[in-house]
């Protein structure tokens, strides 16, 4: 969907200055790229690159910046990478869960999963935070008891 909006924007407006681009990009394109990113944050590099490619193409629309590298265009527009924004959203969501700001409904099949996911561990170190999160090991799912071979009788 973000590609469609970007294409429509490209065909509608011939040249964009920085302010107009930022307003249009932040309101029309970036929400599609970041929707529910805390839940579906891509794990594969190719998926991350696909998302970043949309922002890469979008920044080329700004008049006078197309000759710059991608990082140069981001610096000129004062935009972070989408990877940075996804990481920031994850940190904010973790904070909200730890501080009980967000009410999370854990599944009925595994109510202890959510409680175990964010267990604070108190450690006393001089040069470190006193609050750490313990690594989460999800429980193994119960497998149905099927016979090992399915030969016809």
C-alpha positions in Angstrom: 0.0 0.0 0.0 2.9 2.4 0.8 4.2 1.8 -2.7 0.9 2.8 -4.2 0.7 5.9 -2.2 4.2 6.8 -3.1 3.5 6.2 -6.8 0.4 8.4 -6.6 2.4 11.1 -4.9 5.1 10.9 -7.5 2.7 11.2 -10.4 0.6 13.9 -8.8 3.3 16.3 -7.7 6.3 17.1 -9.9 8.7 18.7 -7.4 8.6 18.7 -3.6 10.5 20.9 -1.2 11.7 19.4 2.1 8.7 20.7 4.2 6.1 19.5 1.8 7.8 16.2 1.4 8.1 15.6 5.2 4.4 16.5 5.8 3.2 14.2 3.0 5.7 11.4 3.8 4.9 11.3 7.6 1.2 11.4 7.1 0.6 9.3 4.0 3.5 6.8 3.5 5.3 6.1 6.8 2.1 5.0 8.7 1.8 2.1 6.2 5.4 1.1 6.7 5.2 1.2 10.5 1.7 -0.1 11.2 1.8 -2.7 14.0 5.6 -3.0 13.7 5.9 -4.0 17.3 3.9 -7.2 16.5 5.2 -8.1 13.0 8.7 -6.6 13.1 10.4 -8.4 10.1 13.2 -10.8 11.0 14.6 -11.5 7.5 17.0 -9.0 6.0 15.2 -9.1 2.6 12.0 -8.0 4.3 13.8 -5.2 6.2 15.4 -4.1 2.9 12.0 -4.1 1.2 10.6 -1.7 3.7 13.7 0.5 3.7 13.6 0.6 -0.1 10.2 2.4 0.0 11.7 5.2 2.2 14.8 5.2 -0.1 12.7 5.8 -3.2 10.5 8.4 -1.3 13.5 10.5 -0.3 14.6 10.8 -4.0 11.4 12.8 -4.6 12.7 15.8 -2.8 14.0 18.5 -5.1 17.8 19.0 -4.8 18.5 15.8 -2.9 18.4 13.1 -5.5 22.2 13.3 -6.1 22.9 12.5 -2.4 23.4 9.0 -1.0 20.5 7.5 1.0 22.2 8.3 4.3 22.9 11.9 3.1 19.2 12.3 2.1 18.1 11.0 5.5 20.5 13.4 7.3 19.4 16.3 5.2 15.7 15.6 5.9 16.4 14.7 9.6 14.7 11.3 9.1 15.9 8.1 10.9 16.0 4.8 9.2 12.9 2.6 9.5 15.0 0.0 11.3 15.8 2.6 14.0 12.1 3.5 14.3 11.1 -0.1 14.7 13.7 -0.6 17.4 12.5 2.5 19.1 8.9 1.3 19.0 9.9 -2.0 20.5 11.7 -0.3 23.4 8.7 2.0 24.0 6.3 -1.0 24.0 8.6 -2.9 26.4 8.6 0.1 28.7 4.8 0.3 28.6 4.4 -3.4 29.4 6.9 -3.2 32.3 5.2 -0.2 33.8 1.7 -1.7 33.3 0.7 1.2 31.0 -0.5 -1.2 28.3 -3.0 -3.9 29.3 -2.0 -7.0 27.5 -4.4 -9.9 27.1 -2.4 -13.1 27.1 -3.8 -16.2 25.5 -6.0 -18.6 27.4 -3.9 -21.5 26.3 -0.8 -20.1 28.0 -1.6 -17.5 30.6 1.9 -17.8 32.2 3.6 -17.0 28.9 3.1 -13.2 29.3 4.1 -13.2 32.9 7.3 -15.0 32.2 8.2 -12.8 29.2 9.0 -9.7 31.2 10.4 -10.8 34.5 12.6 -8.2 36.0 15.9 -9.5 37.4 17.6 -7.4 40.1 21.4 -7.3 39.7 23.8 -5.2 41.7 26.5 -3.8 39.4 28.3 -0.5 39.8 28.2 0.5 36.2 24.9 -1.0 35.1 21.2 -0.6 35.5 19.7 -2.4 38.4 16.8 -3.7 36.3 17.3 -6.3 33.6 14.9 -8.6 31.8 15.4 -12.3 32.0 15.5 -14.2 28.7 12.2 -15.7 27.8 12.0 -19.4 26.8 8.5 -20.1 25.3 6.9 -23.3 26.5 7.0 -26.2 24.1 3.6 -26.7 22.4 1.9 -30.0 23.1 2.1 -32.3 20.1 -0.8 -34.7 19.4 -0.1 -38.4 19.7 -0.1 -39.6 16.1 1.3 -43.0 15.1 4.8 -42.9 13.7 3.7 -44.5 10.4 0.5 -44.1 8.5 0.3 -47.4 6.7 -3.1 -48.5 5.4 -4.4 -51.5 7.2 
